[in-house]
Amino acid sequence: MAEKLVRYYKYIYETQGLSGKTLLAQKTKIPSIKAAFESDTAENIALFKQTVEYLTGKPAPDF
């Protein structure tokens, strides 16, 4: 289970709202529903961190 990916979705929703959550799904190509079942691989985490940094303009938290 992708605990970290789900946390990134929660973080982006809290900081950017629904539009940020939608952009995260579009940029990562992993919708929030699917993220709950994806593996927390190094590649997935790096992709989410990079996208969160792009969307927020600041370093992504380490979960």
C-alpha positions in Angstrom: 0.0 0.0 0.0 1.2 3.5 -0.9 1.1 5.3 2.4 3.5 8.0 1.3 1.7 8.7 -1.9 -1.6 9.1 -0.1 0.1 11.5 2.3 1.3 13.6 -0.6 -2.3 13.8 -1.9 -3.5 14.9 1.6 -0.7 17.5 1.8 -1.4 19.0 -1.6 -5.2 19.0 -0.9 -4.5 20.9 2.4 -2.2 23.4 0.8 -3.7 23.8 -2.8 -7.2 22.5 -2.5 -9.1 20.4 -5.1 -7.4 22.1 -8.0 -4.0 21.1 -6.6 -5.1 17.6 -6.1 -6.3 17.5 -9.7 -3.0 18.8 -11.0 -1.1 16.3 -9.0 -3.1 13.5 -10.6 -2.6 14.9 -14.0 1.1 15.4 -13.7 1.9 12.1 -12.0 -0.7 10.1 -14.0 -1.6 8.4 -10.8 -5.1 9.4 -9.6 -5.7 9.5 -5.8 -7.8 6.4 -5.8 -5.1 4.4 -7.6 -2.4 6.0 -5.4 -3.8 4.1 -2.4 -2.9 0.8 -4.1 0.4 1.7 -5.8 3.7 0.8 -4.2 5.8 3.4 -2.5 8.6 2.8 -4.9 11.6 5.2 -5.0 10.4 6.2 -8.5 6.9 7.0 -7.4 8.0 8.9 -4.4 10.5 10.9 -6.4 7.8 11.7 -9.0 5.4 12.9 -6.3 8.0 14.9 -4.5 9.1 16.6 -7.7 5.5 17.4 -8.6 4.6 18.7 -5.2 7.6 21.0 -5.3 6.5 22.2 -8.7 2.9 22.9 -7.6 3.8 24.5 -4.2 7.0 26.3 -5.1 8.7 25.0 -2.0 10.4 21.7 -1.0 8.1 18.8 -0.5 7.9 17.2 2.9 9.6 13.9 3.6 7.0 11.4 4.6 
